[in-house]
Amino acid sequence: MQKIKSIFSAVADYFKRTDKVFWLLTVIATFYGCLLIASQQRDGDVDFLKTQIIAVCLGYIAAVIISLTDYNYIAKLSWFIAGFALLLTFAVFFIGIQVSGTDDVGWIRLPGGITFQPSELTKICFIITFSKHISYLTEKDRLKTFAGVLTLVLHALIPIALIHLQGDDGAALVFAVMFIVMCFASGVQIRYFIVLLAAVVCAVPFIWTKMINDDQKNRLMVLFGSDDAAFRTYGWQQYQGKVSIASGGVFGKGLFNGPRVENDVVPYQENDFIFTVAGEELGFIGCAAIILLFLLIMLRLLKISSQACNSLGKSICIGFFSLLGIQVLVNLGMVLGILPVVGITLPFFSSGGSSVACLYLGVGLVQSVHMHPTDPEDKPVKVEISKTIQGSIFVP
């Protein structure tokens, strides 16, 4: 009986130390997503929900372990983490496979027939390594030097280039935005962003002719109108998605009652287009609830970042903030027909074990920042200051 009480006491103590609001918001989003997946697959042959629940449980356990570990010590392993991420990324070029519903070879088949997408884990690894890089430059007062900024650019170009070569330009875009937002939040001077913008504008013709394939061009052009054949090939999913959202009205047709969901009208709706399930079955209210959830999560991330004791903790929170932000904006833009389809999931909602499990690793990192409010590097300094003050008081 005493052991049970000790366990409950330890669990209670743990949750007292965590940011309970952030935990609650992410769990609500995950539960909401599972409901939508359950509705979408109710007459399907594949049990997406089972995979999602297993991934959530594994991710949650990993998040708790990470949150108990001081993020400062995790960051000290940044070279090992970077090497591990590179190894995973390079492995895709040799043993990568393409799964149904995707157009890139960005997956690895694990024992038991499980598929894993390394780029999802690489995003979390990048948050750690890039945050450590920013922290190092800040400590050495090199963040605002040209050489310092150039090292950040080279750091970011490695995963962006490798992921692009795999054909997953959606993930490459996420890395690029994470790089820009983390640099901006850390205090990199505006002039470097102006130079970057000018370089991107000048590179547009090269990007269009050399880096973007015909399918990607057609997905972009279909937003501005196209012939019927191109529309049915490249714009059909978005069109059906918008029809599903519009059909839900204000309150929707009821969870597990959407006829279009039941008949699988929107292709691969359980993944990138899960938002359309909410639109049809829960209406405007259900869609607004998703957007509100993400707004609250993002605001909470900014609050935790503002309370971090050092630049490393702030950068980790901002990195996860930018990861969620760009995926939400692009995913909703795709679904609403504002942006082309680039294969970016809606965080915590879309079906995908790799995605949701790795997102919880990011949640664990943010919780670690909250639970470790003091920098271990400051402790010896504080002791010395304390001794100096005592000496000045008691020694005449």
RAZI-V981069 format. One record per run of one state. SS is the DSSP state (H for helix, E for strand, C for the rest). FROM is the first residue (numbers start at 0). TO is the last residue. If there is no record, write none. Layout:
SS|FROM|TO / SS|FROM|TO
This chain:
C|0|0 / H|1|16 / C|17|18 / H|19|39 / C|40|46 / H|47|67 / C|68|69 / H|70|74 / C|75|76 / H|77|94 / E|95|96 / C|97|105 / E|106|108 / C|109|113 / E|114|115 / C|116|116 / H|117|138 / C|139|144 / H|145|165 / C|166|167 / H|168|185 / C|186|188 / H|189|210 / C|211|212 / H|213|223 / C|224|226 / H|227|246 / C|247|257 / H|258|261 / C|262|273 / H|274|305 / C|306|309 / H|310|334 / C|335|351 / H|352|370 / C|371|374 / H|375|393 / C|394|395
